Amino acid sequence: VQMVESGGGLAQPGESLRLSCTVSANIFSFVSMGWYRQAPGNEREQVARDRIGSGGTKVYADSVKGRFIISRDSAKNTLHLQMNSLKPEDTAVYYCAAGNAHVMNYWGRGTQVTVSS
């Protein structure tokens, strides 16, 4: 399974970016898909996770609730992360991941997001 992120770049505080993760497999074959990020000197953290099936739900980190939206596009086999009202502390490398209910088995290589004025 190949996963390729795109859409990162430089944004000013308050602006929006939309990340995309193109997947080489049917995205609905994965119970869980998510976005993670890692800033320099920090551990990788979960930003948003979408779980489908029984008890399906979307979970967001407290730091991005109300600003970020995760979604799946079945027509394009793509996972998106709409990021609004960006803050400097959102600066990080963002990774998409996919797997089952317990483990993310597949990861992309990441895309850099920098929020700065």
PAVEXBA-32007 format. One record per atom (N, C-alpha, C): residue number from 1; residue in three letters; chain; atom name; x, y, z. Coordinates in steps of 0.1 Angstrom, whole numbers, plus 5000, padded with zeros to 4 digits. Example, Ala and Ser with C-alpha at 12.3 -4.5 7.8 and 13.67 -1.06 7.14 Angstrom:
2
> seq,type,mol,atom,east,north,up
> 1,ALA,A,N,5132,4943,5078;
> 1,ALA,A,CA,5123,4955,5078;
> 1,ALA,A,C,5132,4967,5078;
> 2,SER,A,N,5128,4978,5071;
> 2,SER,A,CA,5137,4989,5071;
> 2,SER,A,C,5129,5000,5079;
***
This chain:
117
> seq,type,mol,atom,east,north,up
> 1,VAL,A,N,5008,4988,5000;
> 1,VAL,A,CA,5000,5000,5000;
> 1,VAL,A,C,5009,5012,5000;
> 2,GLN,A,N,5006,5021,4991;
> 2,GLN,A,CA,5014,5034,4990;
> 2,GLN,A,C,5005,5045,4994;
> 3,MET,A,N,5011,5054,5002;
> 3,MET,A,CA,5003,5065,5007;
> 3,MET,A,C,5012,5078,5005;
> 4,VAL,A,N,5007,5088,4998;
> 4,VAL,A,CA,5014,5099,4994;
> 4,VAL,A,C,5007,5112,4998;
> 5,GLU,A,N,5013,5120,5007;
> 5,GLU,A,CA,5007,5132,5012;
> 5,GLU,A,C,5010,5144,5002;
> 6,SER,A,N,5002,5153,5002;
> 6,SER,A,CA,5004,5166,4994;
> 6,SER,A,C,4996,5177,5001;
> 7,GLY,A,N,4999,5189,4996;
> 7,GLY,A,CA,4991,5201,5001;
> 7,GLY,A,C,4997,5209,5012;
> 8,GLY,A,N,5009,5204,5017;
> 8,GLY,A,CA,5016,5212,5027;
> 8,GLY,A,C,5022,5224,5021;
> 9,GLY,A,N,5027,5233,5030;
> 9,GLY,A,CA,5034,5245,5025;
> 9,GLY,A,C,5034,5255,5036;
> 10,LEU,A,N,5036,5268,5032;
> 10,LEU,A,CA,5037,5279,5041;
> 10,LEU,A,C,5024,5286,5041;
> 11,ALA,A,N,5019,5289,5053;
> 11,ALA,A,CA,5006,5296,5055;
> 11,ALA,A,C,5008,5307,5066;
> 12,GLN,A,N,5001,5317,5065;
> 12,GLN,A,CA,5001,5327,5076;
> 12,GLN,A,C,4991,5324,5087;
> 13,PRO,A,N,4993,5328,5099;
> 13,PRO,A,CA,4983,5325,5109;
> 13,PRO,A,C,4969,5330,5105;
> 14,GLY,A,N,4959,5321,5107;
> 14,GLY,A,CA,4946,5324,5104;
> 14,GLY,A,C,4942,5319,5090;
> 15,GLU,A,N,4951,5315,5082;
> 15,GLU,A,CA,4948,5310,5069;
> 15,GLU,A,C,4945,5295,5069;
> 16,SER,A,N,4941,5289,5058;
> 16,SER,A,CA,4937,5275,5057;
> 16,SER,A,C,4946,5268,5047;
> 17,LEU,A,N,4948,5255,5050;
> 17,LEU,A,CA,4954,5246,5040;
> 17,LEU,A,C,4946,5233,5040;
> 18,ARG,A,N,4947,5226,5029;
> 18,ARG,A,CA,4940,5213,5028;
> 18,ARG,A,C,4950,5202,5024;
> 19,LEU,A,N,4953,5193,5033;
> 19,LEU,A,CA,4962,5182,5030;
> 19,LEU,A,C,4954,5171,5024;
> 20,SER,A,N,4961,5164,5015;
> 20,SER,A,CA,4955,5152,5008;
> 20,SER,A,C,4965,5140,5009;
> 21,CYS,A,N,4959,5129,5010;
> 21,CYS,A,CA,4967,5116,5011;
> 21,CYS,A,C,4961,5107,5001;
> 22,THR,A,N,4968,5105,4990;
> 22,THR,A,CA,4964,5095,4980;
> 22,THR,A,C,4968,5081,4983;
> 23,VAL,A,N,4959,5072,4983;
> 23,VAL,A,CA,4962,5058,4987;
> 23,VAL,A,C,4961,5049,4975;
> 24,SER,A,N,4969,5039,4974;
> 24,SER,A,CA,4969,5030,4963;
> 24,SER,A,C,4959,5018,4965;
> 25,ALA,A,N,4952,5018,4976;
> 25,ALA,A,CA,4942,5008,4978;
> 25,ALA,A,C,4928,5015,4981;
> 26,ASN,A,N,4918,5007,4982;
> 26,ASN,A,CA,4905,5012,4985;
> 26,ASN,A,C,4905,5018,4999;
> 27,ILE,A,N,4902,5030,5001;
> 27,ILE,A,CA,4904,5036,5014;
> 27,ILE,A,C,4893,5031,5024;
> 28,PHE,A,N,4883,5026,5019;
> 28,PHE,A,CA,4872,5020,5028;
> 28,PHE,A,C,4875,5006,5032;
> 29,SER,A,N,4887,5001,5028;
> 29,SER,A,CA,4891,4988,5033;
> 29,SER,A,C,4899,4989,5046;
> 30,PHE,A,N,4901,5002,5050;
> 30,PHE,A,CA,4908,5004,5063;
> 30,PHE,A,C,4898,5009,5073;
> 31,VAL,A,N,4897,5002,5084;
> 31,VAL,A,CA,4888,5006,5095;
> 31,VAL,A,C,4892,5020,5100;
> 32,SER,A,N,4904,5022,5102;
> 32,SER,A,CA,4909,5035,5107;
> 32,SER,A,C,4919,5042,5097;
> 33,MET,A,N,4917,5055,5096;
> 33,MET,A,CA,4926,5063,5088;
> 33,MET,A,C,4928,5076,5097;
> 34,GLY,A,N,4940,5081,5096;
> 34,GLY,A,CA,4942,5093,5104;
> 34,GLY,A,C,4954,5102,5099;
> 35,TRP,A,N,4955,5113,5106;
> 35,TRP,A,CA,4965,5123,5103;
> 35,TRP,A,C,4973,5124,5117;
> 36,TYR,A,N,4986,5125,5115;
> 36,TYR,A,CA,4995,5126,5127;
> 36,TYR,A,C,5005,5138,5123;
> 37,ARG,A,N,5011,5143,5133;
> 37,ARG,A,CA,5021,5153,5131;
> 37,ARG,A,C,5032,5152,5141;
> 38,GLN,A,N,5044,5157,5136;
> 38,GLN,A,CA,5056,5158,5145;
> 38,GLN,A,C,5063,5171,5142;
> 39,ALA,A,N,5064,5178,5153;
> 39,ALA,A,CA,5072,5191,5153;
> 39,ALA,A,C,5086,5188,5158;
> 40,PRO,A,N,5096,5196,5154;
> 40,PRO,A,CA,5110,5194,5158;
> 40,PRO,A,C,5111,5193,5173;
> 41,GLY,A,N,5117,5182,5178;
> 41,GLY,A,CA,5119,5181,5193;
> 41,GLY,A,C,5107,5175,5200;
> 42,ASN,A,N,5096,5173,5192;
> 42,ASN,A,CA,5084,5167,5199;
> 42,ASN,A,C,5082,5153,5194;
> 43,GLU,A,N,5074,5146,5201;
> 43,GLU,A,CA,5069,5132,5197;
> 43,GLU,A,C,5058,5134,5187;
> 44,ARG,A,N,5056,5124,5179;
> 44,ARG,A,CA,5045,5124,5169;
> 44,ARG,A,C,5032,5123,5177;
> 45,GLU,A,N,5023,5131,5173;
> 45,GLU,A,CA,5010,5131,5179;
> 45,GLU,A,C,4998,5129,5169;
> 46,GLN,A,N,4988,5123,5174;
> 46,GLN,A,CA,4976,5121,5166;
> 46,GLN,A,C,4968,5134,5165;
> 47,VAL,A,N,4965,5138,5153;
> 47,VAL,A,CA,4958,5150,5150;
> 47,VAL,A,C,4943,5147,5148;
> 48,ALA,A,N,4940,5138,5140;
> 48,ALA,A,CA,4926,5134,5137;
> 48,ALA,A,C,4926,5119,5132;
> 49,ARG,A,N,4915,5113,5136;
> 49,ARG,A,CA,4914,5099,5132;
> 49,ARG,A,C,4899,5096,5129;
> 50,ASP,A,N,4897,5089,5118;
> 50,ASP,A,CA,4884,5085,5113;
> 50,ASP,A,C,4883,5070,5113;
> 51,ARG,A,N,4873,5066,5121;
> 51,ARG,A,CA,4871,5051,5122;
> 51,ARG,A,C,4857,5048,5116;
> 52,ILE,A,N,4856,5039,5107;
> 52,ILE,A,CA,4843,5035,5101;
> 52,ILE,A,C,4838,5022,5107;
> 53,GLY,A,N,4826,5018,5103;
> 53,GLY,A,CA,4820,5006,5107;
> 53,GLY,A,C,4813,5008,5120;
> 54,SER,A,N,4810,4997,5127;
> 54,SER,A,CA,4802,4998,5139;
> 54,SER,A,C,4809,5007,5149;
> 55,GLY,A,N,4802,5017,5154;
> 55,GLY,A,CA,4808,5026,5164;
> 55,GLY,A,C,4817,5036,5157;
> 56,GLY,A,N,4816,5037,5144;
> 56,GLY,A,CA,4825,5046,5137;
> 56,GLY,A,C,4824,5061,5142;
> 57,THR,A,N,4835,5067,5142;
> 57,THR,A,CA,4835,5081,5148;
> 57,THR,A,C,4848,5088,5142;
> 58,LYS,A,N,4848,5101,5144;
> 58,LYS,A,CA,4859,5109,5141;
> 58,LYS,A,C,4864,5115,5154;
> 59,VAL,A,N,4877,5115,5156;
> 59,VAL,A,CA,4883,5120,5169;
> 59,VAL,A,C,4894,5130,5165;
> 60,TYR,A,N,4894,5141,5172;
> 60,TYR,A,CA,4903,5152,5170;
> 60,TYR,A,C,4911,5155,5183;
> 61,ALA,A,N,4924,5158,5181;
> 61,ALA,A,CA,4931,5163,5192;
> 61,ALA,A,C,4925,5176,5197;
> 62,ASP,A,N,4926,5178,5210;
> 62,ASP,A,CA,4919,5190,5216;
> 62,ASP,A,C,4925,5203,5210;
> 63,SER,A,N,4937,5203,5206;
> 63,SER,A,CA,4944,5215,5200;
> 63,SER,A,C,4938,5219,5186;
> 64,VAL,A,N,4931,5209,5180;
> 64,VAL,A,CA,4926,5212,5166;
> 64,VAL,A,C,4911,5212,5165;
> 65,LYS,A,N,4904,5208,5176;
> 65,LYS,A,CA,4890,5207,5175;
> 65,LYS,A,C,4884,5220,5171;
> 66,GLY,A,N,4874,5219,5162;
> 66,GLY,A,CA,4867,5231,5157;
> 66,GLY,A,C,4875,5238,5146;
> 67,ARG,A,N,4887,5234,5143;
> 67,ARG,A,CA,4895,5240,5132;
> 67,ARG,A,C,4898,5230,5121;
> 68,PHE,A,N,4900,5218,5124;
> 68,PHE,A,CA,4904,5208,5114;
> 68,PHE,A,C,4893,5198,5112;
> 69,ILE,A,N,4892,5193,5099;
> 69,ILE,A,CA,4882,5184,5096;
> 69,ILE,A,C,4888,5172,5087;
> 70,ILE,A,N,4886,5160,5092;
> 70,ILE,A,CA,4892,5148,5084;
> 70,ILE,A,C,4880,5143,5076;
> 71,SER,A,N,4883,5138,5064;
> 71,SER,A,CA,4873,5133,5055;
> 71,SER,A,C,4879,5123,5045;
> 72,ARG,A,N,4871,5114,5040;
> 72,ARG,A,CA,4875,5104,5030;
> 72,ARG,A,C,4868,5107,5017;
> 73,ASP,A,N,4875,5106,5006;
> 73,ASP,A,CA,4869,5108,4993;
> 73,ASP,A,C,4871,5095,4986;
> 74,SER,A,N,4860,5087,4985;
> 74,SER,A,CA,4860,5074,4979;
> 74,SER,A,C,4863,5074,4964;
> 75,ALA,A,N,4858,5084,4958;
> 75,ALA,A,CA,4859,5085,4943;
> 75,ALA,A,C,4874,5087,4939;
> 76,LYS,A,N,4882,5093,4948;
> 76,LYS,A,CA,4896,5095,4945;
> 76,LYS,A,C,4906,5087,4954;
> 77,ASN,A,N,4900,5079,4962;
> 77,ASN,A,CA,4908,5071,4972;
> 77,ASN,A,C,4918,5080,4979;
> 78,THR,A,N,4912,5091,4984;
> 78,THR,A,CA,4920,5101,4991;
> 78,THR,A,C,4915,5104,5005;
> 79,LEU,A,N,4924,5106,5014;
> 79,LEU,A,CA,4921,5111,5027;
> 79,LEU,A,C,4925,5126,5028;
> 80,HIS,A,N,4916,5134,5033;
> 80,HIS,A,CA,4918,5149,5034;
> 80,HIS,A,C,4919,5153,5048;
> 81,LEU,A,N,4926,5164,5050;
> 81,LEU,A,CA,4926,5171,5063;
> 81,LEU,A,C,4925,5186,5060;
> 82,GLN,A,N,4913,5191,5062;
> 82,GLN,A,CA,4910,5206,5060;
> 82,GLN,A,C,4915,5213,5073;
> 83,MET,A,N,4924,5222,5072;
> 83,MET,A,CA,4930,5229,5083;
> 83,MET,A,C,4926,5244,5082;
> 84,ASN,A,N,4918,5248,5091;
> 84,ASN,A,CA,4914,5262,5091;
> 84,ASN,A,C,4920,5270,5103;
> 85,SER,A,N,4920,5283,5103;
> 85,SER,A,CA,4925,5291,5114;
> 85,SER,A,C,4938,5286,5119;
> 86,LEU,A,N,4947,5284,5110;
> 86,LEU,A,CA,4960,5279,5113;
> 86,LEU,A,C,4968,5288,5123;
> 87,LYS,A,N,4975,5281,5132;
> 87,LYS,A,CA,4983,5288,5142;
> 87,LYS,A,C,4998,5284,5141;
> 88,PRO,A,N,5007,5292,5145;
> 88,PRO,A,CA,5021,5288,5144;
> 88,PRO,A,C,5024,5275,5151;
> 89,GLU,A,N,5017,5271,5161;
> 89,GLU,A,CA,5019,5258,5168;
> 89,GLU,A,C,5014,5247,5160;
> 90,ASP,A,N,5008,5249,5149;
> 90,ASP,A,CA,5004,5238,5140;
> 90,ASP,A,C,5016,5234,5130;
> 91,THR,A,N,5027,5241,5131;
> 91,THR,A,CA,5038,5239,5123;
> 91,THR,A,C,5044,5225,5126;
> 92,ALA,A,N,5045,5216,5116;
> 92,ALA,A,CA,5050,5203,5118;
> 92,ALA,A,C,5050,5195,5105;
> 93,VAL,A,N,5056,5183,5105;
> 93,VAL,A,CA,5055,5174,5094;
> 93,VAL,A,C,5042,5166,5097;
> 94,TYR,A,N,5033,5166,5087;
> 94,TYR,A,CA,5021,5159,5088;
> 94,TYR,A,C,5021,5146,5080;
> 95,TYR,A,N,5017,5135,5087;
> 95,TYR,A,CA,5017,5121,5081;
> 95,TYR,A,C,5003,5116,5080;
> 96,CYS,A,N,4999,5109,5070;
> 96,CYS,A,CA,4987,5101,5070;
> 96,CYS,A,C,4990,5087,5073;
> 97,ALA,A,N,4980,5080,5078;
> 97,ALA,A,CA,4982,5066,5082;
> 97,ALA,A,C,4969,5058,5080;
> 98,ALA,A,N,4970,5045,5079;
> 98,ALA,A,CA,4958,5037,5077;
> 98,ALA,A,C,4960,5023,5084;
> 99,GLY,A,N,4949,5017,5088;
> 99,GLY,A,CA,4951,5004,5095;
> 99,GLY,A,C,4938,4999,5100;
> 100,ASN,A,N,4939,4990,5109;
> 100,ASN,A,CA,4927,4984,5115;
> 100,ASN,A,C,4922,4992,5127;
> 101,ALA,A,N,4914,4986,5135;
> 101,ALA,A,CA,4909,4993,5147;
> 101,ALA,A,C,4919,4995,5158;
> 102,HIS,A,N,4930,4988,5157;
> 102,HIS,A,CA,4940,4989,5168;
> 102,HIS,A,C,4954,4994,5164;
> 103,VAL,A,N,4958,4992,5151;
> 103,VAL,A,CA,4971,4995,5147;
> 103,VAL,A,C,4971,5002,5134;
> 104,MET,A,N,4979,5012,5132;
> 104,MET,A,CA,4981,5019,5119;
> 104,MET,A,C,4992,5011,5112;
> 105,ASN,A,N,4989,5004,5102;
> 105,ASN,A,CA,4999,4996,5095;
> 105,ASN,A,C,5007,5003,5084;
> 106,TYR,A,N,5000,5013,5078;
> 106,TYR,A,CA,5006,5020,5067;
> 106,TYR,A,C,5008,5035,5069;
> 107,TRP,A,N,5019,5040,5065;
> 107,TRP,A,CA,5022,5054,5067;
> 107,TRP,A,C,5027,5061,5054;
> 108,GLY,A,N,5024,5073,5053;
> 108,GLY,A,CA,5030,5081,5042;
> 108,GLY,A,C,5044,5087,5047;
> 109,ARG,A,N,5050,5094,5038;
> 109,ARG,A,CA,5063,5100,5042;
> 109,ARG,A,C,5063,5114,5048;
> 110,GLY,A,N,5051,5120,5047;
> 110,GLY,A,CA,5049,5132,5054;
> 110,GLY,A,C,5050,5144,5044;
> 111,THR,A,N,5043,5155,5049;
> 111,THR,A,CA,5044,5168,5042;
> 111,THR,A,C,5045,5179,5052;
> 112,GLN,A,N,5054,5188,5049;
> 112,GLN,A,CA,5057,5199,5058;
> 112,GLN,A,C,5046,5210,5058;
> 113,VAL,A,N,5042,5214,5070;
> 113,VAL,A,CA,5033,5225,5071;
> 113,VAL,A,C,5040,5236,5080;
> 114,THR,A,N,5041,5248,5075;
> 114,THR,A,CA,5047,5258,5083;
> 114,THR,A,C,5038,5270,5084;
> 115,VAL,A,N,5035,5274,5096;
> 115,VAL,A,CA,5026,5285,5098;
> 115,VAL,A,C,5034,5297,5104;
> 116,SER,A,N,5035,5307,5097;
> 116,SER,A,CA,5044,5318,5101;
> 116,SER,A,C,5040,5331,5094;
> 117,SER,A,N,5041,5342,5101;
> 117,SER,A,CA,5039,5355,5095;
> 117,SER,A,C,5052,5361,5090;
***
